[in-house]
Amino acid sequence: MQAWQVTRHAEPSEALRLSHSPLPSPTSSQVLVRVGATACNYADTLLCRGRYQVNPDMPFTPGLETCGVIESVGRDAPADLVGRRVLGQPVLPHGGFAEYALMDAGTVIEVPEVIPDTEAATLHLTYLTAWLALHRRTRMTRGDTVVVTSAAGGVGLAASQLAMAGGAHLIAIVSGADKRAMLESQGVEFVIDRLEGDVVEKVRRLCPQGGADIVFESIGGDSYEQARRYVGFEGQIVVVGFASGTIPLAKLSHPFVKNYTIAGLHWNLYWQHQPNLVRQAQSDIFTKAQTGQIAPLISRAFDIEGVADALGELASGRTHGKLVMTAPT
């Protein structure tokens, strides 16, 4: 099969090589999936750079959000899974930027027939991150003011859509006029371009109570420093990543005197501790997609040869929405 492999830690264009590899064999609890579509995520760029939470031995194939059809199963996996179209997170080193990937049988989720592969591949990692951050870690309620600090990216747009679907007062922060226009085209009323003046003061003016109830923070660095200044009384900052590359200090004296909460989210832990909640969340995401409450923005779909270029664009911050690799038809 064809598969992209990380052969050394570097930027995607230098780290990745497209090669012909043997078909992987599932272990006893795994399934072999013929890839229909795999979405690009910022985590894939971190894997290329060697900066992800867990770095597999090289060479390995990245690709963490995949939809496809199960071709075979390991000896302890249910045999009736064969032939089912599923969504899930591939198990490295056999990720989704290949013709075939491996997944754990216990974490695959069947995809409704009406949702095509390309769309389904965008509805897992990013939307589950956003759903668990807003509905579990911060318990968003209708009328809350929610700030999304990188609203034009994949996970930020997912959080923005889920916040609006939940009746929140959304404030979206982006970098650049093109990203601002994209969010406004998605129906977001309040969009702040961080390149145009004082973000903290602009957020405060847009918050009915003078501060945000929830901040969905995925950048770190200066973005987090701004968030702790505009978060409101009894507000919550949920940290889901550090796209800037800078992990900020918590400075616990500040939440102590201002009465706000800092929460973290590593959504994969829910598969270990509360798998039924993950399935409930994914079911709600599918329902919202089918009823038009959310709609992933796919800015570009491409075939397997385009993976390295797409991840390079994502790493540079030039993209908005989702980039998706699709299998040949």
N, C-alpha and C positions, 0 to 999 in steps of 0.2 A: 504494500500500500504506500501511497504518498503521505508523508508526515513532515511538518516543520519541527526541527529540533534545535534547542539551545545548546550550542557547543562551547560557548564561553560567555561569561557575564559581561555584558556591554549594552549599548543602545540596541533596540530591536534589529535595525538594519545590519548590524555587525554580529549580533549574537545568534541570529537564526539562519539555518540552512535547510532548504527543502530537499529531502532525501527519500529514497525507497527503503522501507523498513519491513521486517516480517510482521505479519498480522499478530497482534497481542493475544495471549490466551488468558481468559478470565480465571481468577482464583476461585476457590469453592464458593465464595459469597459474592462474586462479581458477575456482571453481564457484559457482553460485547455488543457495542452499539454502532450501527452504520450511521455515520454522521449525516444529518440533513442540513443543519445550520449550527454555527457557533458564533456567539457574539463576542466582540472585543471588549475587554475591561481594563481599567487602569492597573488592576492587579497583574495582568499579563505582562505589562511593561515592567513592573517591579520584579517579576520572575526573571525576565530577560536580564535585568540589571543586577540580580542577586540580592535584592532588597526586600523580598517578600517575607512574611512571618516564618514560613517554612520553605527552605530551598532544597529541592530534590537533587540527587546526584545527576551530573551531566553524562551523556546527553539526555534530554527529556523534551517532551512535547507540551507546550502550554495550551491554554484554552479551557476556561473554567465554567462556561455556561453554554450547554449544548442540548439540542433537540435532535432525536434520531430514532431509528427503529432497532429493537433488540434482535440480534442475529443468533446469539447462543448464550447459554448461562452456565455458571459453574455448578458443580455437583450438588451443592447445598442450597442453590437458589431455586425458586419456584419455576418449574418447567413451562407453566402457562404464560410466563412473561415473553416468551419468544413470539415475535411478530407485533408486539405492542409498540406504539409510538410514544416515547417518553421524553421527559425533560429532567435535567439534573446536572450535577457538577462532576465532571470526569475526575478519575483518580489518577494523579500524576505518578509515574512519568508518562502515562498514556493519555494526554489531554485531547481537547477537541479540535485543535488545528491539524487535522489529519482526516483520512477517509474512514477510519474506525477509531473508537475510543473505548475505554473501560470505565464502568461506573459500579458503585456498590448497589447491590440488588435492593437493599433496604431503604435507599434514599431516592430511587427513581419515582417520578410522578407521571402518571398517564396524562396525555394532553387531549383536550376536547377536539373532536374532529374539525370543528369550524375554525380553529386557530391554526394558520399555516406555520410551517417550520420556522421561517425567517422571523416571524413575529414572536412565536413561542420562545425562541432562543434568547429573546431580550426580556422575558418576563420572570426570570428566576433570580439570579444573584442580585441584580440591582434592585428589583422591586421587593424582594424579600428583605434586603437590607433596609430599604425605606419603610416597609410595612412594620417590621419589628422595632425599628427606631421610633416610629410615630405612635404605633398602637400598643407597644409593649413596654419599651424602656421609658417612654415619656407619657404614655396614656393620653394622647391628644383627644380633646373634646371639641365639639362644634363651637365656633366662635373664638377659639384660641388664635393668637397671633403667632404664626410660624415663619421663621426666617430660614431660608435655604441658602447657604453661603457659596455654593458653586452650582447654580441652578441650571446651567446649560449642558453639563455633562450627563452621562448616562444615569448615575445614581441620583444626581441632583434633580434631573428632570422627573425621574420616578417619584422622588420625595415631593416635588412640587405638585405633580398630578394627584398623588394620594392625599396630600394636604387639602387641595381644593375639593376632591371627592368627599372628604370628611367634613366639609363645611368650615374649614379654617380660613382665617384672614392671612393670606400668603404674601410675604415680601421676598422676592427673588433677587439675589445678588449675582452679578455676572461681570466679566471683564471684556469690554468691547461693544461697539455699537451693533455689530452683526449679531452677537449673542443676545443683546437686549431686544433686537427686532424679532429674533426667533421666539423668545419667551412671550413677547407681546402677541405674536401670531398664534401662540398656544392658548391665548385667553387670560394671561397673567396681567392683572391690572397694575400692580406695583412692582416695578423692576428698577433696581439700582445698579448703575455701572460704577464699579469701584475705581475706575480710571478717571471719574469725574467728580472729585471733591470728597468731602468728609462723609464716609460711610456711616459712622456712629451717629452723627447728628441727623442724617437723612432717615435712618432706621427709627430713631426715637420719635421723629415727627410723624412717622406713619403708624406708630403703635398707639392704639386707643388709650392704653394705660401708661404710655411713656416708655415702655420697655417690652421686649419680646417674652412671650410665654415659653416658646420652644425655639431653640436654635439647632438646626441640622447642620453639623460642622464636619466638613470632609477635607479641609485644606490644611489646617494647622498654621504655624507661624503667625504672621500679622493678622490673618483672618480670625484666629482664635482670640488674639489679644483684643480685637475689635468686639468680638462676640461677648466677652466677659464685661465689656463696658456698656453694651446696649441691652443685655439680658435684663428682664424685669424682676421685680420682687417675687420671690417664690418661682422664678422661671427655671428652665432646665436647658442645659447645653448637652446634647448627645453627640459624642465624638465617634465618627465612623471611619476616619482615615486621615492621612497627612499628605495630601497630594503635592504640597509645596516642598516636601522633603524635610521640613523642620518640625520636630516634635516639641511643642511648647511645654513650659513648666506650669503646673497647676496653680501655684501661688495660693495656697489654701486659706490664707488670711483674707483673701478677697471674697470668696463665697461665704466665709464666716460673717463678715460685716455687712454683706449685701443680701444674704438669704436667698441664694440660688443653688441649684444642684448640678453637678457634673456627672453624666452617665456615659458609660462606654458600651459599644456594641461590637461583638464578634459573632456574627449570626450563625456560623457553623456550629457553635457550641450548643445551639438549640437542638441539632440532630442528636447530640449525646444526651441531653437532659430533658428535652420536651419535644420529641419528634412529632407528636400529634399537633402541637401548636404550629410547626412548620407546615404541615399538610393543611391545616385550617387556613393559614395565611395564604398559601399558594392557591387554594380553592377560591378564596375571596378575590385574589388578584385575577384569576381566570374569569370569575363572574364579572368583575368590574371591566375587564377588557371586552367581554362579550356584549355588555350592555352600554359600551361607549363612555363609561366614566373615566377610563384611562385609555391612552393610546400611545404605545411606544413610538418615538420619533426615530425612524431609521434613515439616517442621512445618506448611507451608501451600503449597497450589497455588492459583493465581489466573489470571485472564485478562489480556489485554494492558492493560486499563484500570487494573489495580492495581499497575503497576510502580513508579510514583513513591512510593506509600505504602509498598510493601514495602522499597524501598531506603532510605527514611527510617527505618523500623524497624531495619534492619540497621545503618545509620550510628549510631543511638542506642545500640546494644549491647543492645537489649531482646529480641533473638531468640536462639533456639538451633536447631541443626540447619540445614536448608536451606529457603529459599524459592524456589519455581519458578514461572515464567510458562509457561502451557500454551496451545497454539493451540486455537481452537474446533474441536469435533468435528463 
